[in-house]
Amino acid sequence: MYILYYAPGAASQLVHVALLEAGAPHRLEHVDLEGGQQHGAAYRAMNPHGHVPTLIVDGRPQHECAALAMLIAERHPEAALAPAPGAADRADYLELMFYLANSVQPAFRHWFYPQEAGGDPAAIKNAAAARIENAWQHLAARLASAGPWLLGDRYSAVDLYATMLMRWSRHLPRPALTFAPLAVLAARVTARPAWQRAAETEGLPAWP
Ligand SMILES: N[C@@H](CCC(=O)N[C@@H](CS)C(=O)NCC(=O)O)C(=O)O
């Protein structure tokens, strides 16, 4: 039994949907981010970064949403959330997971928490929005040439991760859904039962 510490629509959503896709038994524990629960001693003892998600795996707290999605894919191969090592599309899978984790999600962190970066918050947000828009261009071009999924003909954790991040852009100057191939991808991913159930459980407003 996994235990997922989550907040609605936060980075924990990737892990929540991956657990549902895998049919993995889990319990949810809500973390009150607005109330600052993530900074309290009890939560920090599990996650010294003060972030969600935290996933308890075999009794141990683990962090980082991308790593957790990859771990779930590895522990539940029957869910087919990732190409197996040695598969032809394994390199693309790793590349895209790390691209989203290293280049795209950190730009969102700058957008939502510009004070962490130091300097002028407006300038930091502008730069973050430009980086995010650039990522949408890159992913949309990829889908246009080799869709319908980001790995081509198979759904994977990459689509899930990208869709969670696309949702985060809904109030940015250039939301992901203004790129037609990304809107198609979001529609496909959000139609899946796992996404729908997670969104309902987390109480998320309809999107897209
Ligand atoms: N690198 C972490 C970042 C997670 C993250 O930024 N979580 C946000 C919510 S999306 C959070 O916990 N924010 C509360 C805070 O920073 O106080 C991950 O990918 O899991």
The ligand as an SDF file (V2000), in Angstrom:
LIG
                    3D

 20 19  0  0  0  0  0  0  0  0999 V2000
   10.8520   19.0120   -7.6780 N   0  0  0  0  0  0  0  0  0  0  0  0
    9.6390   18.7580   -6.9430 C   0  0  0  0  0  0  0  0  0  0  0  0
    8.8460   20.0500   -6.9060 C   0  0  0  0  0  0  0  0  0  0  0  0
    7.4940   19.8600   -6.3060 C   0  0  0  0  0  0  0  0  0  0  0  0
    6.7850   21.1970   -6.1390 C   0  0  0  0  0  0  0  0  0  0  0  0
    7.2360   22.2570   -6.6190 O   0  0  0  0  0  0  0  0  0  0  0  0
    5.6410   21.1230   -5.4380 N   0  0  0  0  0  0  0  0  0  0  0  0
    4.8640   22.3190   -5.1780 C   0  0  0  0  0  0  0  0  0  0  0  0
    3.4220   22.1500   -5.6060 C   0  0  0  0  0  0  0  0  0  0  0  0
    3.3130   21.9160   -7.3540 S   0  0  0  0  0  0  0  0  0  0  0  0
    4.8570   22.5650   -3.6720 C   0  0  0  0  0  0  0  0  0  0  0  0
    4.9460   21.6410   -2.9020 O   0  0  0  0  0  0  0  0  0  0  0  0
    4.6880   23.8270   -3.2960 N   0  0  0  0  0  0  0  0  0  0  0  0
    4.5920   24.2280   -1.9180 C   0  0  0  0  0  0  0  0  0  0  0  0
    5.7740   25.0280   -1.4850 C   0  0  0  0  0  0  0  0  0  0  0  0
    6.7970   25.0860   -2.1970 O   0  0  0  0  0  0  0  0  0  0  0  0
    5.6790   25.6100   -0.4080 O   0  0  0  0  0  0  0  0  0  0  0  0
    8.8600   17.6250   -7.5960 C   0  0  0  0  0  0  0  0  0  0  0  0
    8.9250   17.5310   -8.8260 O   0  0  0  0  0  0  0  0  0  0  0  0
    8.2220   16.8100   -6.9220 O   0  0  0  0  0  0  0  0  0  0  0  0
  1  2  1  0
  2  3  1  0
  2 18  1  0
  3  4  1  0
  4  5  1  0
  5  6  2  0
  5  7  1  0
  7  8  1  0
  8  9  1  0
  8 11  1  0
  9 10  1  0
 11 12  2  0
 11 13  1  0
 13 14  1  0
 14 15  1  0
 15 16  2  0
 15 17  1  0
 18 19  2  0
 18 20  1  0
M  END
$$$$
